[in-house]
Amino acid sequence: RLSGGGDSSLAYEGESISLYGAIADKEIFDIFDFDFVYGSADTALETRENIIITKNASERLFGRVNPVGLSVIVNADETHTIVGVIDAIPQPSHMGENTGAIRQFEYLRKWPEPGEDEQEWWLGVSAMTYMLLPEENTEAVKDKLDRTLASMAERRIPTLQLAMIDRIWFDRMSLPELQTQLLDNRIFQNQSDLLTVT
């Protein structure tokens, strides 16, 4: 999953800059080929204290040095450790630093696990969910995916919030459709031909 966050301040040794943040599951690095300048996808976003920043954001805050292992203060009250720096995402894309991207970000934090966030809130959250499916993308696979998604709300959304929801929907989009509709034809490399976008 990948969901937009908003503007935040990141501070290091008295210097502060404004960056646009987002939250993501660590598995996003299994699906997309992010180019790590420092750090590694293998250890990215393992904990909520970890943060990934773009190369441009890194140079604005630290200059041209490797910031992996350094701690930053987010919004004046949360300490996070930089575990990776990624190069700019080729544009056009539906994600990255571009202000026109629907999933804009200059830094990524880990999406909370179920129960990890005391204020877990599903109402009004807009996220894109990406899935790699088997090479043989049969109708049986698609049917199973549809059944799994249909029951996800009951399994994941807190009961009181679920009672306030009028409608939940999911839509499957093939990789070629996603690339065509979102002009996102360069970030996907040698991956599955079907994604689920919610």
N, C-alpha and C positions, 0 to 999 in steps of 0.2 A: 504494500500500500504506500501511497504517497499523497500527502495532503498539505496544502498551503498553510502557512502560519501567519506571517505578517512581519512588519518592521520591528526590529529589536536592536538594542545597543549591545555591542561586544566591547569589553574593556580589557586592556592589558597594560600593566604598569603605568596607570594614569592616563593612557591614551584610549579614547573611545571612538568607535565608528558605528554608523547605522547600517544594518544589513537586513536583507529579507530572508527569513528563515522558513523551514518546512520540517515536517516530521515524516519519517519513513521506517518501514520494516527493514531489518538488515538484509533480508533476502532480495532486496532490490538490486544488490550487487551481483546476484546470481543470474539476473535476467538481463540487465543492461551492462554494456561494456564501458564503464566509466574509466577514464585514464587517470590513474593515481600518479601524481607528481611526487608525493611523499606519503608514506604509509601504505596500507594494503587493504584490498577488499576483504581479505580473509579475517581481519581483526576489526573491521569497521562496524560501528554502532552495536557493539556487543552489550553495552550497558547504557542506561539513560544519562550517565555522566559524560559519555563520549560525544564528540561533535566532529563533523566533517566540514571543511570550508573549501570554497573555490580558490583557485590560484590567485585570481584578482583580489579577492577579499583578504587573502593571506598577505599579499604584497602591500595592500593598503594599511594593514595593522602592524605587520612585523618587518616589512621590507623584504629583501630577497634572501631570507634565511629559512631553514627547515623548522617549522613551528611544532612539529609532532612532539607531544609530551608536555607542551606548555599549557598552563591553565588560563582560561579567560572567564570573565564575569559577564553573564548574560542578564540584561535588564536589571543590573545593579544588585541582584540577589541570588543568582544561581551560578555555582562554579562548575565549569565543564573543562574536560581535557581534550585537546585537539589530537585526534588519532589518524587524521588523513587530510590530504590536500588533493583536490581533483582539478584537472585541467578544464578549460571551458568546454561546455557541451556544444558540438557542432550545431549551427543554426541553419535553417529554421528548425525548431523543435517545440514540443509542447511543454518542455521543462528546461530549466537552466536560468542563467542570469538575465536573459532578455526580458524586458518589461512587458512584452506582448505574450510571453509564455503563460499558459493557464496554470502551470505548476512551477511558478517562478521560485527560485531559491538561490541564496549565496552561501547558505550553510544548512546542514541537515542534522537533526537530532533524532534519536531513536523513538519510535512509536511505543507507547507504554503497552506492556503485556496485560492480558485480562486480569483485573483485580489489583494491578500494580498502581493504578491511578485512582485515588479515593474519589475524585470528582469525574470519573469516567462518564462522558457525555456523548450520546449518539445523535441527539437532535440537532439538526443544522450542520452536521459535519459532511463535507464533500471530499471524497477521496477517490483516487483512481487505484484500482486493484489489478495487478498484473499477474498472470499465471502462465507458466510453461506447461504445455500439455504434451502427451506422448506423441511420438513421430506419426504413428497411425492414428489420425484424428477421426475416429469413427463416430457414427451416430450414437452408439452406446456410450462413448466417452462424453459426448455433448449432453446426452440425457442425464447421465450421472452428475455432471456439473450443474445442470439446471436444478436437479433435486437437492443437491448440497446447498446451493445458494438460496433456494426457497426456504430451507430450514435454518439458515444461518441466523436470522433475526431472533428466533426463539432461543438459540443456543448462546448468543453473545450479548444481546441487548438487555440491560437491567429491566426487570419486570415493570416498574413504575414508568420508565421511559417508553417501553414498548406499548403500554396502554395509551399513550398520548400520540402515537403515530397512526396516521390515517392510511398511508400507502407506502410500500417499499417496493422498489423495482430494481432489476438488474438487466444489463444488456451485454450480449456478447458481440465482440467486434474482431474480425480477423486482422492479422498484422497488415496485409495490403490495404484494408479499409482504413485502419488507423493511420497508416502512412499517408494515404491519399487525403483523408479528411483533415489531418492535423499537420500536413507537410513535414512529417517526421520520418524522413527516409534515410538518415545517416547514423542515428544513434543505435538502431537495431542492427546487429551483425550476427549472422549465423544462429538465429534463435528460432523458437517454435513459430508456427504460422497462425497461432490463435491466441488471443489475449482476451481476458474478461475485464471489462471496464465498468466500474460502478460509480 
